[in-house]
Amino acid sequence: MTLQPQKLPTDHPPVQSGRVGLLLVNLGTPDAPEVGPVRRYLAEFLSDRRVVEIPPIAWQPILRGIILNTRPKKSAHAYSQVWTKEGSPLAVITRKQAEAMQEAFGEGVKVDWAMRYGTPSIPDRLQALMDAGCERILIAPLYPQYSAATTATVVDKAADKLRTMRWQPALRTLPAYHDDPAYIYALERDLTRQLDALDFQPEVLLLSFHGMPERTLHLGDPYHCHCQKTSRLLQERLTGRNLRIRTTFQSRFGPAKWLEPATDTVIGEEAAKGTKRLAIAAPGFSADCLETLEELAIQGRDQFLEGGGESFAALSCLNTSEAGLIMLETILRRELSGWIDC
């Protein structure tokens, strides 16, 4: 790697090298809230064997013959309910997080962003960073809790790109930060701000994490344990608020047994037993997306109010909040240590 400034002869072709790159990565999104783009996105997402661990010979006929002919229309409608003038909320927020990190790191680091599924793709943005002279790149999957279906598949995709490159950059990967004090403090600070701004006092706060098939836990995936530890550490910080806090898992898909308790089941239980004021947060998501804005804020609200609840609030993810950006810069600076002056 080039660690010293280039001193090329006057007749030498221009060479871009010696820079440090940072690539923020989130899960993905279709390019538009329409059936065609949603179908393409789901085809890529649900064909990843890290996501659906069923042999392709059994899974692909189901995916191609049934799911991709039925689910895109429903999903496109859901996306249309949360789409903004700037585009997909997840893409917009991730881009703004990258822009904020570029401002924070200045010229010393070239910051870019990508989606694991959809666009901009990891291979394209890795190549763009390399073309800009980034010989050292930190890939930052924005998943606080590690899962093979999230963090690992980002690394897989980066490795697929490396296989095609004659000149490969040196890579680092942001590790899970589920119990990082900077992350827990950011959650405490931002959730406290949002709870204090509500016009009602919640009786119950649900901490809803994305679900995974239960078998992944038994196969050795640490995701469930990471979620539980995040929840426990956050609850310790929120003591004294007269809140009953429950940890739940959302977004079940298919007939397999998933991590429990399920968020929608718990919302129904709370309404049925007389809870009138409920708030819900999604600390496992670094940015608001379909799962938080539609599944929790719209479906969750409707379910709770129709079940007899009176007041409901879906709290925002860290997004580009002050607390969230301070946390992000803190953990990224640590992982860039030795490559930049921290």
ZADO-1210 file (C-alpha; in nm, 4 decimals, padded with zeros to 6 digits):
<atoms>
<atom x="00.0000" y="00.0000" z="00.0000" code="MET" pos="1"/>
<atom x="00.1090" y="00.3534" z="-00.0628" code="THR" pos="2"/>
<atom x="00.1489" y="00.5308" z="00.2690" code="LEU" pos="3"/>
<atom x="00.3594" y="00.8213" z="00.1468" code="GLN" pos="4"/>
<atom x="00.2564" y="01.0971" z="-00.0956" code="PRO" pos="5"/>
<atom x="00.3132" y="01.0095" z="-00.4580" code="GLN" pos="6"/>
<atom x="00.6221" y="01.1600" z="-00.6272" code="LYS" pos="7"/>
<atom x="00.5799" y="01.0478" z="-00.9839" code="LEU" pos="8"/>
<atom x="00.7999" y="01.1444" z="-01.2779" code="PRO" pos="9"/>
<atom x="00.6515" y="01.4139" z="-01.4949" code="THR" pos="10"/>
<atom x="00.5968" y="01.1680" z="-01.7802" code="ASP" pos="11"/>
<atom x="00.4273" y="00.9034" z="-01.5580" code="HIS" pos="12"/>
<atom x="00.0576" y="00.8307" z="-01.6206" code="PRO" pos="13"/>
<atom x="-00.1704" y="00.9603" z="-01.3407" code="PRO" pos="14"/>
<atom x="-00.2168" y="00.7124" z="-01.0557" code="VAL" pos="15"/>
<atom x="-00.4875" y="00.7248" z="-00.7923" code="GLN" pos="16"/>
<atom x="-00.3614" y="00.5582" z="-00.4746" code="SER" pos="17"/>
<atom x="-00.2905" y="00.6001" z="-00.1064" code="GLY" pos="18"/>
<atom x="-00.6383" y="00.7004" z="00.0055" code="ARG" pos="19"/>
<atom x="-00.8648" y="00.5521" z="00.2732" code="VAL" pos="20"/>
<atom x="-01.2243" y="00.4636" z="00.1901" code="GLY" pos="21"/>
<atom x="-01.5336" y="00.4029" z="00.4023" code="LEU" pos="22"/>
<atom x="-01.8364" y="00.2202" z="00.2654" code="LEU" pos="23"/>
<atom x="-02.1593" y="00.2292" z="00.4678" code="LEU" pos="24"/>
<atom x="-02.3873" y="-00.0622" z="00.3796" code="VAL" pos="25"/>
<atom x="-02.7502" y="-00.1313" z="00.4590" code="ASN" pos="26"/>
<atom x="-02.9873" y="-00.4079" z="00.3556" code="LEU" pos="27"/>
<atom x="-03.1500" y="-00.2804" z="00.0401" code="GLY" pos="28"/>
<atom x="-03.4583" y="-00.1446" z="-00.1274" code="THR" pos="29"/>
<atom x="-03.6328" y="-00.1561" z="-00.4648" code="PRO" pos="30"/>
<atom x="-03.5695" y="00.1356" z="-00.7000" code="ASP" pos="31"/>
<atom x="-03.9386" y="00.2300" z="-00.7039" code="ALA" pos="32"/>
<atom x="-04.2577" y="00.1309" z="-00.5195" code="PRO" pos="33"/>
<atom x="-04.3819" y="-00.0595" z="-00.8217" code="GLU" pos="34"/>
<atom x="-04.4355" y="-00.4281" z="-00.8949" code="VAL" pos="35"/>
<atom x="-04.1471" y="-00.4679" z="-01.1413" code="GLY" pos="36"/>
<atom x="-03.8717" y="-00.3128" z="-00.9273" code="PRO" pos="37"/>
<atom x="-04.0064" y="-00.4861" z="-00.6172" code="VAL" pos="38"/>
<atom x="-04.0029" y="-00.8226" z="-00.7939" code="ARG" pos="39"/>
<atom x="-03.6384" y="-00.7726" z="-00.9007" code="ARG" pos="40"/>
<atom x="-03.5429" y="-00.6722" z="-00.5490" code="TYR" pos="41"/>
<atom x="-03.7203" y="-00.9665" z="-00.3864" code="LEU" pos="42"/>
<atom x="-03.5717" y="-01.2082" z="-00.6387" code="ALA" pos="43"/>
<atom x="-03.2202" y="-01.0998" z="-00.5431" code="GLU" pos="44"/>
<atom x="-03.2919" y="-01.0843" z="-00.1714" code="PHE" pos="45"/>
<atom x="-03.4749" y="-01.4139" z="-00.1400" code="LEU" pos="46"/>
<atom x="-03.2271" y="-01.5981" z="-00.3620" code="SER" pos="47"/>
<atom x="-02.9457" y="-01.5332" z="-00.1154" code="ASP" pos="48"/>
<atom x="-02.8739" y="-01.8628" z="00.0586" code="ARG" pos="49"/>
<atom x="-02.7744" y="-01.6719" z="00.3722" code="ARG" pos="50"/>
<atom x="-03.1286" y="-01.5335" z="00.3862" code="VAL" pos="51"/>
<atom x="-03.3234" y="-01.8462" z="00.2942" code="VAL" pos="52"/>
<atom x="-03.1322" y="-02.1554" z="00.4011" code="GLU" pos="53"/>
<atom x="-03.3290" y="-02.4020" z="00.1918" code="ILE" pos="54"/>
<atom x="-03.1575" y="-02.5950" z="-00.0911" code="PRO" pos="55"/>
<atom x="-03.2184" y="-02.4056" z="-00.4185" code="PRO" pos="56"/>
<atom x="-03.3617" y="-02.7149" z="-00.5863" code="ILE" pos="57"/>
<atom x="-03.6485" y="-02.7019" z="-00.3351" code="ALA" pos="58"/>
<atom x="-03.6691" y="-02.3255" z="-00.2809" code="TRP" pos="59"/>
<atom x="-03.6385" y="-02.1744" z="-00.6282" code="GLN" pos="60"/>
<atom x="-03.9587" y="-02.3336" z="-00.7690" code="PRO" pos="61"/>
<atom x="-04.1491" y="-02.1919" z="-00.4707" code="ILE" pos="62"/>
<atom x="-03.9829" y="-01.8523" z="-00.5073" code="LEU" pos="63"/>
<atom x="-04.0250" y="-01.8263" z="-00.8857" code="ARG" pos="64"/>
<atom x="-04.3566" y="-02.0055" z="-00.9141" code="GLY" pos="65"/>
<atom x="-04.5465" y="-01.8610" z="-00.6174" code="ILE" pos="66"/>
<atom x="-04.3800" y="-01.5855" z="-00.4128" code="ILE" pos="67"/>
<atom x="-04.2576" y="-01.3655" z="-00.6985" code="LEU" pos="68"/>
<atom x="-04.6019" y="-01.3871" z="-00.8585" code="ASN" pos="69"/>
<atom x="-04.7954" y="-01.2871" z="-00.5472" code="THR" pos="70"/>
<atom x="-04.5832" y="-01.0937" z="-00.2997" code="ARG" pos="71"/>
<atom x="-04.4529" y="-00.8045" z="-00.5202" code="PRO" pos="72"/>
<atom x="-04.7958" y="-00.6427" z="-00.5565" code="LYS" pos="73"/>
<atom x="-04.8552" y="-00.6451" z="-00.1820" code="LYS" pos="74"/>
<atom x="-04.5019" y="-00.5243" z="-00.1079" code="SER" pos="75"/>
<atom x="-04.5232" y="-00.2490" z="-00.3710" code="ALA" pos="76"/>
<atom x="-04.8354" y="-00.1160" z="-00.1988" code="HIS" pos="77"/>
<atom x="-04.6548" y="-00.1201" z="00.1355" code="ALA" pos="78"/>
<atom x="-04.3566" y="00.0665" z="-00.0105" code="TYR" pos="79"/>
<atom x="-04.5875" y="00.3244" z="-00.1691" code="SER" pos="80"/>
<atom x="-04.7158" y="00.4138" z="00.1773" code="GLN" pos="81"/>
<atom x="-04.3703" y="00.5144" z="00.3033" code="VAL" pos="82"/>
<atom x="-04.1972" y="00.6353" z="-00.0167" code="TRP" pos="83"/>
<atom x="-04.0798" y="00.9966" z="-00.0086" code="THR" pos="84"/>
<atom x="-04.0152" y="01.2616" z="-00.2733" code="LYS" pos="85"/>
<atom x="-03.6450" y="01.1803" z="-00.2385" code="GLU" pos="86"/>
<atom x="-03.7032" y="00.8073" z="-00.2798" code="GLY" pos="87"/>
<atom x="-03.6850" y="00.5043" z="-00.0529" code="SER" pos="88"/>
<atom x="-03.6509" y="00.6096" z="00.3127" code="PRO" pos="89"/>
<atom x="-03.3762" y="00.3551" z="00.3764" code="LEU" pos="90"/>
<atom x="-03.1702" y="00.4731" z="00.0786" code="ALA" pos="91"/>
<atom x="-03.2243" y="00.8403" z="00.1579" code="VAL" pos="92"/>
<atom x="-03.1251" y="00.8038" z="00.5235" code="ILE" pos="93"/>
<atom x="-02.8205" y="00.5882" z="00.4441" code="THR" pos="94"/>
<atom x="-02.7053" y="00.8450" z="00.1883" code="ARG" pos="95"/>
<atom x="-02.7462" y="01.1249" z="00.4396" code="LYS" pos="96"/>
<atom x="-02.5535" y="00.9255" z="00.7005" code="GLN" pos="97"/>
<atom x="-02.2713" y="00.8876" z="00.4475" code="ALA" pos="98"/>
<atom x="-02.2798" y="01.2592" z="00.3705" code="GLU" pos="99"/>
<atom x="-02.2603" y="01.3380" z="00.7416" code="ALA" pos="100"/>
<atom x="-01.9633" y="01.1042" z="00.7831" code="MET" pos="101"/>
<atom x="-01.7892" y="01.2644" z="00.4839" code="GLN" pos="102"/>
<atom x="-01.8253" y="01.6015" z="00.6521" code="GLU" pos="103"/>
<atom x="-01.6990" y="01.4588" z="00.9812" code="ALA" pos="104"/>
<atom x="-01.3908" y="01.2881" z="00.8336" code="PHE" pos="105"/>
<atom x="-01.3081" y="01.5482" z="00.5734" code="GLY" pos="106"/>
<atom x="-01.0593" y="01.4902" z="00.2939" code="GLU" pos="107"/>
<atom x="-00.8753" y="01.2195" z="00.4871" code="GLY" pos="108"/>
<atom x="-01.1430" y="00.9588" z="00.4089" code="VAL" pos="109"/>
<atom x="-01.3519" y="00.9011" z="00.0981" code="LYS" pos="110"/>
<atom x="-01.7029" y="00.8022" z="00.2169" code="VAL" pos="111"/>
<atom x="-01.9583" y="00.6193" z="00.0043" code="ASP" pos="112"/>
<atom x="-02.2656" y="00.4030" z="00.0633" code="TRP" pos="113"/>
<atom x="-02.4256" y="00.0930" z="-00.0845" code="ALA" pos="114"/>
<atom x="-02.7148" y="-00.1479" z="-00.0510" code="MET" pos="115"/>
<atom x="-02.6601" y="-00.5214" z="-00.0156" code="ARG" pos="116"/>
<atom x="-02.9576" y="-00.5843" z="-00.2442" code="TYR" pos="117"/>
<atom x="-03.0531" y="-00.3375" z="-00.5131" code="GLY" pos="118"/>
<atom x="-02.8649" y="-00.0204" z="-00.5959" code="THR" pos="119"/>
<atom x="-02.6119" y="00.1244" z="-00.5462" code="PRO" pos="120"/>
<atom x="-02.4451" y="-00.2150" z="-00.5248" code="SER" pos="121"/>
<atom x="-02.1479" y="-00.3138" z="-00.3115" code="ILE" pos="122"/>
<atom x="-01.9318" y="-00.4191" z="-00.6113" code="PRO" pos="123"/>
<atom x="-01.9974" y="-00.0917" z="-00.7939" code="ASP" pos="124"/>
<atom x="-01.9149" y="00.1260" z="-00.4944" code="ARG" pos="125"/>
<atom x="-01.6062" y="-00.0767" z="-00.4005" code="LEU" pos="126"/>
<atom x="-01.4799" y="-00.0269" z="-00.7552" code="GLN" pos="127"/>
<atom x="-01.5596" y="00.3447" z="-00.7370" code="ALA" pos="128"/>
<atom x="-01.3602" y="00.3769" z="-00.4151" code="LEU" pos="129"/>
<atom x="-01.0689" y="00.1865" z="-00.5662" code="MET" pos="130"/>
<atom x="-01.0843" y="00.4051" z="-00.8779" code="ASP" pos="131"/>
<atom x="-01.0649" y="00.7079" z="-00.6485" code="ALA" pos="132"/>
<atom x="-00.7375" y="00.5747" z="-00.5053" code="GLY" pos="133"/>
<atom x="-00.8680" y="00.4046" z="-00.1923" code="CYS" pos="134"/>
<atom x="-00.6255" y="00.1202" z="-00.1229" code="GLU" pos="135"/>
<atom x="-00.7616" y="00.0714" z="00.2289" code="ARG" pos="136"/>
<atom x="-01.1374" y="00.0434" z="00.2738" code="ILE" pos="137"/>
<atom x="-01.3502" y="-00.0048" z="00.5837" code="LEU" pos="138"/>
<atom x="-01.6777" y="-00.1779" z="00.4997" code="ILE" pos="139"/>
<atom x="-01.9371" y="-00.0841" z="00.7599" code="ALA" pos="140"/>
<atom x="-02.2499" y="-00.3033" z="00.7648" code="PRO" pos="141"/>
<atom x="-02.4946" y="-00.0934" z="00.9642" code="LEU" pos="142"/>
<atom x="-02.6328" y="-00.3858" z="01.1628" code="TYR" pos="143"/>
<atom x="-02.5690" y="-00.3503" z="01.5377" code="PRO" pos="144"/>
<atom x="-02.6483" y="-00.7168" z="01.6012" code="GLN" pos="145"/>
<atom x="-02.4564" y="-00.9728" z="01.3949" code="TYR" pos="146"/>
<atom x="-02.6443" y="-01.2229" z="01.1812" code="SER" pos="147"/>
<atom x="-02.5283" y="-01.4439" z="00.8985" code="ALA" pos="148"/>
<atom x="-02.8255" y="-01.3119" z="00.6995" code="ALA" pos="149"/>
<atom x="-02.7099" y="-00.9504" z="00.7322" code="THR" pos="150"/>
<atom x="-02.3458" y="-00.8838" z="00.8234" code="THR" pos="151"/>
<atom x="-02.2078" y="-01.2052" z="00.6738" code="ALA" pos="152"/>
<atom x="-02.3814" y="-01.1607" z="00.3412" code="THR" pos="153"/>
<atom x="-02.2279" y="-00.8134" z="00.3068" code="VAL" pos="154"/>
<atom x="-01.8838" y="-00.9690" z="00.3465" code="VAL" pos="155"/>
<atom x="-01.9801" y="-01.2419" z="00.0972" code="ASP" pos="156"/>
<atom x="-02.0729" y="-00.9827" z="-00.1643" code="LYS" pos="157"/>
<atom x="-01.7529" y="-00.7862" z="-00.1093" code="ALA" pos="158"/>
<atom x="-01.5533" y="-01.1078" z="-00.1490" code="ALA" pos="159"/>
<atom x="-01.7336" y="-01.1829" z="-00.4759" code="ASP" pos="160"/>
<atom x="-01.6094" y="-00.8471" z="-00.6054" code="LYS" pos="161"/>
<atom x="-01.2553" y="-00.9031" z="-00.4792" code="LEU" pos="162"/>
<atom x="-01.2358" y="-01.2239" z="-00.6816" code="ARG" pos="163"/>
<atom x="-01.2642" y="-01.0192" z="-01.0007" code="THR" pos="164"/>
<atom x="-01.0046" y="-00.7545" z="-00.9074" code="MET" pos="165"/>
<atom x="-00.6407" y="-00.7772" z="-01.0072" code="ARG" pos="166"/>
<atom x="-00.5499" y="-00.4943" z="-00.7698" code="TRP" pos="167"/>
<atom x="-00.7437" y="-00.5513" z="-00.4489" code="GLN" pos="168"/>
<atom x="-00.7763" y="-00.2986" z="-00.1691" code="PRO" pos="169"/>
<atom x="-00.7015" y="-00.3941" z="00.1902" code="ALA" pos="170"/>
<atom x="-01.0319" y="-00.4384" z="00.3722" code="LEU" pos="171"/>
<atom x="-01.1586" y="-00.4076" z="00.7266" code="ARG" pos="172"/>
<atom x="-01.5134" y="-00.4874" z="00.8372" code="THR" pos="173"/>
<atom x="-01.7030" y="-00.3060" z="01.1095" code="LEU" pos="174"/>
<atom x="-01.7867" y="-00.5653" z="01.3774" code="PRO" pos="175"/>
<atom x="-02.1204" y="-00.5941" z="01.5537" code="ALA" pos="176"/>
<atom x="-02.1705" y="-00.3111" z="01.8018" code="TYR" pos="177"/>
<atom x="-02.4750" y="-00.4433" z="01.9899" code="HIS" pos="178"/>
<atom x="-02.3235" y="-00.3782" z="02.3349" code="ASP" pos="179"/>
<atom x="-02.0936" y="-00.0895" z="02.2492" code="ASP" pos="180"/>
<atom x="-02.1294" y="00.1825" z="02.5151" code="PRO" pos="181"/>
<atom x="-02.1480" y="00.4468" z="02.2417" code="ALA" pos="182"/>
<atom x="-02.4415" y="00.2668" z="02.0790" code="TYR" pos="183"/>
<atom x="-02.6295" y="00.2022" z="02.4028" code="ILE" pos="184"/>
<atom x="-02.5803" y="00.5642" z="02.5100" code="TYR" pos="185"/>
<atom x="-02.7045" y="00.6889" z="02.1719" code="ALA" pos="186"/>
<atom x="-03.0180" y="00.4750" z="02.2020" code="LEU" pos="187"/>
<atom x="-03.0810" y="00.5941" z="02.5563" code="GLU" pos="188"/>
<atom x="-03.0335" y="00.9583" z="02.4626" code="ARG" pos="189"/>
<atom x="-03.2451" y="00.9515" z="02.1481" code="ASP" pos="190"/>
<atom x="-03.5274" y="00.7370" z="02.2853" code="LEU" pos="191"/>
<atom x="-03.5433" y="00.9529" z="02.5969" code="THR" pos="192"/>
<atom x="-03.5729" y="01.2615" z="02.3760" code="ARG" pos="193"/>
<atom x="-03.8562" y="01.1057" z="02.1785" code="GLN" pos="194"/>
<atom x="-04.0405" y="00.9697" z="02.4805" code="LEU" pos="195"/>
<atom x="-04.0239" y="01.3085" z="02.6503" code="ASP" pos="196"/>
<atom x="-04.1741" y="01.4713" z="02.3407" code="ALA" pos="197"/>
<atom x="-04.4840" y="01.2484" z="02.3359" code="LEU" pos="198"/>
<atom x="-04.8187" y="01.3924" z="02.4410" code="ASP" pos="199"/>
<atom x="-04.8875" y="01.0812" z="02.6496" code="PHE" pos="200"/>
<atom x="-04.7010" y="00.8620" z="02.8971" code="GLN" pos="201"/>
<atom x="-04.6632" y="00.5081" z="02.7596" code="PRO" pos="202"/>
<atom x="-04.7388" y="00.2207" z="02.9912" code="GLU" pos="203"/>
<atom x="-04.5404" y="-00.0223" z="02.7763" code="VAL" pos="204"/>
<atom x="-04.2380" y="00.0162" z="02.5502" code="LEU" pos="205"/>
<atom x="-04.1746" y="-00.2614" z="02.2991" code="LEU" pos="206"/>
<atom x="-03.8180" y="-00.3054" z="02.1743" code="LEU" pos="207"/>
<atom x="-03.8818" y="-00.4742" z="01.8398" code="SER" pos="208"/>
<atom x="-03.5958" y="-00.6443" z="01.6548" code="PHE" pos="209"/>
<atom x="-03.6135" y="-00.8025" z="01.3116" code="HIS" pos="210"/>
<atom x="-03.6998" y="-01.1693" z="01.3404" code="GLY" pos="211"/>
<atom x="-03.4976" y="-01.4696" z="01.2277" code="MET" pos="212"/>
<atom x="-03.5933" y="-01.8380" z="01.2002" code="PRO" pos="213"/>
<atom x="-03.5376" y="-02.0014" z="01.5379" code="GLU" pos="214"/>
<atom x="-03.3161" y="-02.2672" z="01.3784" code="ARG" pos="215"/>
<atom x="-03.0484" y="-02.0024" z="01.3146" code="THR" pos="216"/>
<atom x="-03.0032" y="-01.9718" z="01.6907" code="LEU" pos="217"/>
<atom x="-02.9504" y="-02.3453" z="01.7282" code="HIS" pos="218"/>
<atom x="-02.7066" y="-02.3446" z="01.4353" code="LEU" pos="219"/>
<atom x="-02.4842" y="-02.0975" z="01.6177" code="GLY" pos="220"/>
<atom x="-02.5929" y="-01.7568" z="01.4925" code="ASP" pos="221"/>
<atom x="-02.5409" y="-01.5049" z="01.7791" code="PRO" pos="222"/>
<atom x="-02.8173" y="-01.2712" z="01.6620" code="TYR" pos="223"/>
<atom x="-03.0752" y="-01.3617" z="01.9270" code="HIS" pos="224"/>
<atom x="-02.8193" y="-01.3234" z="02.2051" code="CYS" pos="225"/>
<atom x="-02.7019" y="-00.9893" z="02.0653" code="HIS" pos="226"/>
<atom x="-03.0605" y="-00.8590" z="02.0568" code="CYS" pos="227"/>
<atom x="-03.1271" y="-00.9703" z="02.4119" code="GLN" pos="228"/>
<atom x="-02.8084" y="-00.8061" z="02.5367" code="LYS" pos="229"/>
<atom x="-02.8883" y="-00.4793" z="02.3608" code="THR" pos="230"/>
<atom x="-03.2338" y="-00.4871" z="02.5169" code="SER" pos="231"/>
<atom x="-03.1022" y="-00.5629" z="02.8653" code="ARG" pos="232"/>
<atom x="-02.8401" y="-00.2865" z="02.8536" code="LEU" pos="233"/>
<atom x="-03.0918" y="-00.0357" z="02.7218" code="LEU" pos="234"/>
<atom x="-03.3494" y="-00.1294" z="02.9832" code="GLN" pos="235"/>
<atom x="-03.0917" y="-00.0670" z="03.2545" code="GLU" pos="236"/>
<atom x="-03.0499" y="00.2840" z="03.1146" code="ARG" pos="237"/>
<atom x="-03.4237" y="00.3490" z="03.1031" code="LEU" pos="238"/>
<atom x="-03.5031" y="00.2531" z="03.4615" code="THR" pos="239"/>
<atom x="-03.7043" y="00.5109" z="03.6513" code="GLY" pos="240"/>
<atom x="-03.9387" y="00.5959" z="03.3653" code="ARG" pos="241"/>
<atom x="-04.2256" y="00.3841" z="03.5020" code="ASN" pos="242"/>
<atom x="-04.2257" y="00.1770" z="03.1829" code="LEU" pos="243"/>
<atom x="-04.2832" y="-00.1907" z="03.1343" code="ARG" pos="244"/>
<atom x="-04.0415" y="-00.2939" z="02.8589" code="ILE" pos="245"/>
<atom x="-04.0741" y="-00.6051" z="02.6427" code="ARG" pos="246"/>
<atom x="-03.8385" y="-00.7448" z="02.3776" code="THR" pos="247"/>
<atom x="-04.0071" y="-00.8750" z="02.0616" code="THR" pos="248"/>
<atom x="-03.9253" y="-00.9903" z="01.7079" code="PHE" pos="249"/>
<atom x="-04.1035" y="-00.8780" z="01.3932" code="GLN" pos="250"/>
<atom x="-04.1336" y="-00.9582" z="01.0204" code="SER" pos="251"/>
<atom x="-04.2048" y="-01.3303" z="01.0271" code="ARG" pos="252"/>
<atom x="-04.2017" y="-01.4961" z="00.6850" code="PHE" pos="253"/>
<atom x="-04.3064" y="-01.8471" z="00.5904" code="GLY" pos="254"/>
<atom x="-04.4254" y="-02.1398" z="00.8035" code="PRO" pos="255"/>
<atom x="-04.1055" y="-02.2065" z="01.0010" code="ALA" pos="256"/>
<atom x="-04.0851" y="-02.1277" z="01.3719" code="LYS" pos="257"/>
<atom x="-03.9287" y="-01.7844" z="01.4255" code="TRP" pos="258"/>
<atom x="-03.7760" y="-01.6121" z="01.7261" code="LEU" pos="259"/>
<atom x="-04.0405" y="-01.5210" z="01.9820" code="GLU" pos="260"/>
<atom x="-04.2336" y="-01.3436" z="02.1123" code="PRO" pos="261"/>
<atom x="-04.3601" y="-01.1974" z="01.7861" code="ALA" pos="262"/>
<atom x="-04.4168" y="-00.8220" z="01.7835" code="THR" pos="263"/>
<atom x="-04.7653" y="-00.8399" z="01.6329" code="ASP" pos="264"/>
<atom x="-04.8677" y="-01.1087" z="01.8832" code="THR" pos="265"/>
<atom x="-04.7503" y="-00.8973" z="02.1753" code="VAL" pos="266"/>
<atom x="-04.9259" y="-00.5862" z="02.0439" code="ILE" pos="267"/>
<atom x="-05.2487" y="-00.7858" z="02.0341" code="GLY" pos="268"/>
<atom x="-05.1894" y="-00.9288" z="02.3817" code="GLU" pos="269"/>
<atom x="-05.1253" y="-00.5863" z="02.5328" code="GLU" pos="270"/>
<atom x="-05.4386" y="-00.4363" z="02.3787" code="ALA" pos="271"/>
<atom x="-05.6471" y="-00.7346" z="02.4869" code="ALA" pos="272"/>
<atom x="-05.5385" y="-00.7142" z="02.8497" code="LYS" pos="273"/>
<atom x="-05.6164" y="-00.3445" z="02.8772" code="GLY" pos="274"/>
<atom x="-05.2960" y="-00.1565" z="02.7964" code="THR" pos="275"/>
<atom x="-05.4079" y="00.1827" z="02.6660" code="LYS" pos="276"/>
<atom x="-05.0794" y="00.3609" z="02.5910" code="ARG" pos="277"/>
<atom x="-04.7987" y="00.1872" z="02.4038" code="LEU" pos="278"/>
<atom x="-04.4775" y="00.2958" z="02.2338" code="ALA" pos="279"/>
<atom x="-04.2529" y="00.0868" z="02.0135" code="ILE" pos="280"/>
<atom x="-03.8877" y="00.1298" z="01.9159" code="ALA" pos="281"/>
<atom x="-03.6688" y="-00.0674" z="01.6755" code="ALA" pos="282"/>
<atom x="-03.3126" y="-00.0458" z="01.8120" code="PRO" pos="283"/>
<atom x="-03.1793" y="-00.3094" z="01.5721" code="GLY" pos="284"/>
<atom x="-03.2422" y="-00.0869" z="01.2689" code="PHE" pos="285"/>
<atom x="-02.9894" y="00.1880" z="01.1990" code="SER" pos="286"/>
<atom x="-03.2339" y="00.3665" z="00.9682" code="ALA" pos="287"/>
<atom x="-03.6084" y="00.3768" z="00.9262" code="ASP" pos="288"/>
<atom x="-03.7340" y="00.1528" z="00.6474" code="CYS" pos="289"/>
<atom x="-04.0376" y="-00.0449" z="00.5352" code="LEU" pos="290"/>
<atom x="-04.0253" y="-00.2635" z="00.8463" code="GLU" pos="291"/>
<atom x="-04.0396" y="00.0329" z="01.0841" code="THR" pos="292"/>
<atom x="-04.2445" y="00.2855" z="00.8883" code="LEU" pos="293"/>
<atom x="-04.5098" y="00.0504" z="00.7500" code="GLU" pos="294"/>
<atom x="-04.5038" y="-00.2669" z="00.9583" code="GLU" pos="295"/>
<atom x="-04.4696" y="-00.0953" z="01.2965" code="LEU" pos="296"/>
<atom x="-04.5925" y="00.2628" z="01.2519" code="ALA" pos="297"/>
<atom x="-04.8929" y="00.1794" z="01.0308" code="ILE" pos="298"/>
<atom x="-04.9854" y="-00.1868" z="01.0818" code="GLN" pos="299"/>
<atom x="-04.8833" y="-00.1842" z="01.4466" code="GLY" pos="300"/>
<atom x="-05.0805" y="00.1306" z="01.5189" code="ARG" pos="301"/>
<atom x="-05.3929" y="-00.0021" z="01.3459" code="ASP" pos="302"/>
<atom x="-05.3710" y="-00.3329" z="01.5310" code="GLN" pos="303"/>
<atom x="-05.3281" y="-00.1694" z="01.8709" code="PHE" pos="304"/>
<atom x="-05.6061" y="00.0889" z="01.8295" code="LEU" pos="305"/>
<atom x="-05.8480" y="-00.1637" z="01.6803" code="GLU" pos="306"/>
<atom x="-05.7730" y="-00.3923" z="01.9751" code="GLY" pos="307"/>
<atom x="-05.8793" y="-00.1288" z="02.2269" code="GLY" pos="308"/>
<atom x="-05.5636" y="00.0777" z="02.2761" code="GLY" pos="309"/>
<atom x="-05.5911" y="00.4553" z="02.2879" code="GLU" pos="310"/>
<atom x="-05.2442" y="00.6029" z="02.2315" code="SER" pos="311"/>
<atom x="-04.9650" y="00.4582" z="02.0169" code="PHE" pos="312"/>
<atom x="-04.6248" y="00.5886" z="01.9107" code="ALA" pos="313"/>
<atom x="-04.3657" y="00.4335" z="01.6791" code="ALA" pos="314"/>
<atom x="-04.0341" y="00.5950" z="01.7709" code="LEU" pos="315"/>
<atom x="-03.7808" y="00.6769" z="01.5017" code="SER" pos="316"/>
<atom x="-03.4560" y="00.4873" z="01.4544" code="CYS" pos="317"/>
<atom x="-03.1269" y="00.6671" z="01.5191" code="LEU" pos="318"/>
<atom x="-03.1207" y="00.7788" z="01.1540" code="ASN" pos="319"/>
<atom x="-02.9357" y="01.1127" z="01.1279" code="THR" pos="320"/>
<atom x="-03.0180" y="01.2251" z="01.4797" code="SER" pos="321"/>
<atom x="-02.7419" y="01.4028" z="01.6686" code="GLU" pos="322"/>
<atom x="-02.6978" y="01.1054" z="01.9005" code="ALA" pos="323"/>
<atom x="-02.6934" y="00.8617" z="01.6099" code="GLY" pos="324"/>
<atom x="-02.4319" y="01.0496" z="01.4088" code="LEU" pos="325"/>
<atom x="-02.2053" y="01.0990" z="01.7100" code="ILE" pos="326"/>
<atom x="-02.2239" y="00.7253" z="01.7782" code="MET" pos="327"/>
<atom x="-02.1551" y="00.6376" z="01.4157" code="LEU" pos="328"/>
<atom x="-01.8527" y="00.8633" z="01.3951" code="GLU" pos="329"/>
<atom x="-01.7196" y="00.7276" z="01.7246" code="THR" pos="330"/>
<atom x="-01.7268" y="00.3619" z="01.6253" code="ILE" pos="331"/>
<atom x="-01.6015" y="00.4286" z="01.2728" code="LEU" pos="332"/>
<atom x="-01.3058" y="00.6331" z="01.3960" code="ARG" pos="333"/>
<atom x="-01.2113" y="00.3468" z="01.6230" code="ARG" pos="334"/>
<atom x="-01.2193" y="00.0959" z="01.3370" code="GLU" pos="335"/>
<atom x="-01.0169" y="00.3314" z="01.1145" code="LEU" pos="336"/>
<atom x="-00.7499" y="00.3649" z="01.3798" code="SER" pos="337"/>
<atom x="-00.4013" y="00.3252" z="01.2330" code="GLY" pos="338"/>
<atom x="-00.5261" y="00.4252" z="00.8888" code="TRP" pos="339"/>
<atom x="-00.6133" y="00.7803" z="00.9853" code="ILE" pos="340"/>
<atom x="-00.5133" y="01.0165" z="01.2642" code="ASP" pos="341"/>
<atom x="-00.7955" y="00.9745" z="01.5138" code="CYS" pos="342"/>
</atoms>
